[in-house]
Amino acid sequence: MCKAYALHGTLLPVLQDISFQASPGAFVSVVGPSGSGKSTLLGIIAGLEEPDEGTVTVGGGVRRLGTVAYMPQADTLLPWRSALDNAILGMEVRGTPRHEARTRARELFAVAGLSGFEGAYPSTLCGGMRQRVAFLRTVLTGGSVMLLDEPFGALDALTRSAMHEWLLGLWERLSATVVLVTHDIEEALLLSDQVLVLSPRPGRVVLSHEVPLPRPRHRAMTVSEAFVGDKALLLEAIHGGVA
């Protein structure tokens, strides 16, 4: 798969010869330097953009509408809607009756540790809570594949660590396929089954690494010999050590 944009009358290649496969229920992370096309790749998988060459298939078909849920970098919560009503926005757009959508959302609010905050507005929620509401909206939108574009990048270290544990628990419960874009190597290794490393622009997959760590994952693993070795391997690939 390839993608380029027109800039001042010339084509600027962004992605070049991208090819990978995510198994059903797998957690895949994409890392790479800034400008390597990570977010563009997610946009193409989501169907927001089309590749110049190649195709994207989900579940064997090229139609992604209704099969892929996408969470952008910003939580994009609507300030005039409560947390609960923000979470059901995607369901409402898809035509789900409001009562049914709210009932389903309340079940997941309990799972997400948000019980009691259904009526709260985004301005009153901390960063971690806002991200959980945004993630629940992604989950409730439906689809067997969830695309997450640096969802924890703006959070402090302690909140991010708590969100990692929460996300892993919810992912295991949902059995969805996840593709996560991140700049954080430790985050990618801790969460993922597979990590793809993209080169500087134009982005190419220079390394596809299967993470050997057992599940369930926990923060203490980050100081293990296996984790430290994998981190060094990914950093070497990012900085050009793998061709």
ZIHURA-V30470 format. One record per pair of residues at least 6 apart in sequence whose C-alpha atoms are under 6 Angstrom apart, sorted by the first residue. I is the first residue (numbers start at 1). J is the second residue. Records with the same first field share a line. If there is no record, write none. Layout:
I = J  J
//
This chain:
1 = 17  18  53  54
2 = 15  16  17  51  52  53
3 = 14  15  51  52
4 = 12  13  14
5 = 11  12
13 = 202
14 = 37  201  202  203
15 = 202  203
16 = 202  203  204
18 = 204
24 = 177
25 = 175  176  177
26 = 177
27 = 177  178  192  193
28 = 179  192  193  194  195
29 = 179  180  181  188  195
30 = 181  195  196
31 = 182  183  197
32 = 197  198  238
36 = 200  201  203
37 = 203
43 = 49
44 = 50
56 = 62
66 = 143
67 = 143  144
68 = 143  145  146
69 = 138  143  146
70 = 146  147
71 = 148
72 = 149
73 = 149  150  151
75 = 134
79 = 122
82 = 119  120  121
83 = 118  120  121
84 = 118
87 = 133  136  137
88 = 101
90 = 141
91 = 141
109 = 115
144 = 176
145 = 176  177  178
146 = 178
147 = 178  179
148 = 180
149 = 181
150 = 181  182
152 = 160
193 = 210  211
194 = 209  210  211
195 = 208  209
196 = 207  208
197 = 205  206  207
198 = 204  205  206
206 = 243
//
